[in-house]
């Protein structure tokens, strides 16, 4: 069985704008056949499936307008906030190429409800990077005059990168509600000492 997927989403985080793009293709092989017989209409074991493939994702954000940020200040005259209004370059990006391998099994109850789970490992190639160079004016409210006054300028330069870990083991557990050709799916993934996620979705079987 072959699967393919693609997704793109424009995103914004304050003055940063960018997008998320993912694409993938997977193949599934039936290692152990599922059960058939009189009881299969009530309870059916789905056998053991081996799934492998390739997934690519890229997420990037760039500065599209002035960057404004507040910094708290305290002194003999009292407390106030300094505001930096800066322009320039601020790029954040991540890209990943993942080769997932999974072993899964499933149990279908009275056709309506399906439960599945398994284990897998993700072989990963990827990189996250940040490249920034912004210059701006710093201003603050003078507590004596209650007026906003320039108190200087600031330059921020930042570069850095981090490669992906070579591999991650994970476990997955999901349920599927079968409403004729319409399927509702909820799945949880867990990577020890790394991350956990929950996804919800729907699909149509032709």
C-alpha positions as CSV (number, residue, x, y, z in Angstrom):
1,X,0.0,0.0,0.0
2,X,1.3,3.4,-1.0
3,X,0.6,6.7,0.8
4,X,1.5,10.3,-0.2
5,X,0.9,13.6,1.7
6,X,1.6,17.3,1.2
7,X,0.9,20.4,3.2
8,X,1.6,24.1,3.2
9,X,0.6,26.8,5.7
10,X,1.5,30.5,5.9
11,X,2.3,31.5,9.5
12,X,3.0,34.7,11.4
13,X,4.6,35.4,14.8
14,X,4.6,39.1,15.6
15,X,6.6,40.9,13.0
16,X,8.0,37.6,11.6
17,X,6.2,35.9,8.7
18,X,6.9,32.7,6.8
19,X,5.5,29.3,6.1
20,X,5.5,25.6,6.9
21,X,5.8,23.1,4.1
22,X,5.7,19.3,4.4
23,X,5.7,16.4,1.9
24,X,6.1,12.7,2.2
25,X,5.6,9.3,0.6
26,X,5.3,5.9,2.4
27,X,4.9,2.3,1.6
28,X,3.3,-0.3,3.9
29,X,3.9,-4.1,3.7
30,X,1.8,-6.7,5.4
31,X,4.2,-8.9,7.4
32,X,1.6,-11.0,9.2
33,X,-1.8,-11.5,7.7
34,X,-4.9,-10.4,9.6
35,X,-7.4,-12.8,11.0
36,X,-10.6,-14.0,9.2
37,X,-13.4,-16.2,10.2
38,X,-16.7,-16.2,12.0
39,X,-15.4,-13.9,14.8
40,X,-13.9,-11.4,12.4
41,X,-17.2,-9.5,12.1
42,X,-17.1,-8.8,15.8
43,X,-13.4,-8.6,16.6
44,X,-10.7,-8.6,14.0
45,X,-6.9,-8.5,14.5
46,X,-5.2,-6.6,11.8
47,X,-2.0,-8.5,11.7
48,X,1.4,-6.8,11.7
49,X,2.3,-4.0,9.2
50,X,5.8,-2.7,8.4
51,X,5.8,0.9,7.1
52,X,8.7,2.9,5.7
53,X,9.1,6.1,3.7
54,X,10.6,9.5,3.4
55,X,9.3,12.8,4.8
56,X,10.5,16.4,4.2
57,X,9.6,19.5,6.1
58,X,10.7,23.1,6.0
59,X,9.7,26.0,8.3
60,X,11.0,29.5,7.9
61,X,10.3,33.0,9.4
62,X,11.7,36.3,8.3
63,X,11.3,39.9,9.5
64,X,8.7,41.7,7.4
65,X,8.3,45.0,9.4
66,X,10.0,46.8,12.3
67,X,10.8,44.7,15.3
68,X,9.6,46.3,18.5
69,X,10.5,45.0,21.9
70,X,10.4,46.3,25.5
71,X,13.2,46.0,28.1
72,X,12.4,46.9,31.8
73,X,14.8,49.5,33.3
74,X,15.2,50.6,36.9
75,X,17.2,53.4,38.4
76,X,17.2,56.3,41.0
77,X,14.4,58.0,39.1
78,X,12.1,54.9,39.2
79,X,11.2,52.0,37.0
80,X,10.3,52.3,33.3
81,X,10.5,50.4,30.0
82,X,12.9,51.0,27.2
83,X,11.6,50.3,23.7
84,X,13.8,49.1,20.9
85,X,12.4,49.7,17.4
86,X,14.8,48.0,14.9
87,X,14.9,47.1,11.2
88,X,17.2,44.7,9.3
89,X,17.4,41.0,8.8
90,X,16.1,38.3,11.1
91,X,15.7,34.9,9.6
92,X,14.9,31.6,11.4
93,X,14.6,28.4,9.5
94,X,14.5,24.6,10.0
95,X,14.6,21.8,7.5
96,X,14.4,18.1,8.0
97,X,14.6,14.9,6.0
98,X,13.2,11.9,8.0
99,X,13.2,8.2,7.1
100,X,10.6,6.6,9.4
101,X,10.3,2.9,9.9
102,X,7.3,1.5,11.9
103,X,5.9,-1.8,13.0
104,X,2.2,-1.6,13.8
105,X,-0.8,-3.7,14.6
106,X,-4.5,-3.1,15.0
107,X,-7.8,-4.4,16.5
108,X,-11.2,-3.7,15.0
109,X,-14.3,-4.1,17.1
110,X,-17.7,-4.5,15.5
111,X,-16.4,-2.6,12.5
112,X,-17.2,0.7,14.1
113,X,-14.1,1.1,16.3
114,X,-10.5,0.5,15.4
115,X,-7.5,0.6,17.8
116,X,-3.9,0.6,16.6
117,X,-0.5,1.0,18.0
118,X,3.2,0.3,17.4
119,X,6.8,1.3,17.6
120,X,9.2,2.9,15.2
121,X,12.4,4.8,14.7
122,X,13.0,8.0,12.7
123,X,16.3,8.4,11.0
124,X,16.9,12.1,10.7
125,X,18.9,14.6,8.7
126,X,18.2,18.3,9.2
127,X,19.3,21.7,10.4
128,X,17.9,24.7,12.3
129,X,19.6,28.1,11.9
130,X,19.2,31.7,12.9
131,X,20.8,34.7,11.1
132,X,20.0,38.2,12.4
133,X,21.4,41.7,12.0
134,X,19.1,44.5,13.2
135,X,19.8,48.1,14.1
136,X,17.4,50.5,15.9
137,X,16.7,53.3,18.2
138,X,16.1,52.8,21.9
139,X,13.7,55.2,23.7
140,X,12.2,55.4,27.2
141,X,9.7,57.6,29.1
142,X,11.5,60.2,31.2
143,X,9.8,60.0,34.6
144,X,10.6,63.7,35.2
145,X,8.9,65.0,32.0
146,X,6.7,62.0,31.2
147,X,7.9,62.3,27.6
148,X,9.3,59.6,25.4
149,X,13.0,60.4,24.8
150,X,15.7,58.7,22.8
151,X,18.4,57.2,25.0
152,X,20.6,55.6,22.4
153,X,20.8,53.0,19.7
154,X,21.3,49.3,19.6
155,X,22.7,46.7,17.2
156,X,21.9,43.0,17.5
157,X,23.8,40.4,15.5
158,X,23.1,36.7,15.9
159,X,24.1,33.6,14.0
160,X,23.8,30.0,14.9
161,X,22.8,26.5,13.8
162,X,22.1,23.1,15.1
163,X,21.9,19.7,13.3
164,X,19.2,17.2,13.9
165,X,19.9,14.1,16.1
166,X,20.6,11.0,13.9
167,X,17.7,9.0,15.1
168,X,14.8,8.8,17.5
169,X,12.7,5.9,18.8
170,X,9.0,6.4,19.3
171,X,5.7,4.8,20.2
172,X,2.3,5.5,18.8
173,X,-1.3,4.7,19.8
174,X,-4.4,5.7,17.9
175,X,-8.2,5.1,17.6
176,X,-10.3,5.3,14.4
177,X,-14.1,5.6,14.2
178,X,-15.4,4.0,11.0
179,X,-18.5,5.7,9.7
180,X,-18.9,3.8,6.4
181,X,-16.3,5.5,4.1
182,X,-15.7,8.4,6.4
183,X,-13.0,7.8,9.1
184,X,-12.3,9.9,12.2
185,X,-8.8,9.4,13.6
186,X,-7.0,10.4,16.8
187,X,-3.4,9.5,17.3
188,X,-0.7,10.1,20.0
189,X,3.0,9.9,19.5
190,X,5.7,9.7,22.2
191,X,9.5,10.0,21.9
192,X,11.2,9.2,25.2
193,X,13.1,12.3,26.6
194,X,12.1,14.3,23.5
195,X,8.5,15.2,22.8
196,X,4.9,14.0,22.7
197,X,2.1,15.0,20.3
198,X,-1.5,14.4,19.6
199,X,-3.2,14.7,16.2
200,X,-6.8,14.6,15.1
201,X,-8.0,14.1,11.5
202,X,-10.5,12.7,9.1
203,X,-10.2,10.8,5.9
204,X,-12.4,9.3,3.2
205,X,-11.9,5.7,1.9
206,X,-12.7,5.2,-1.8
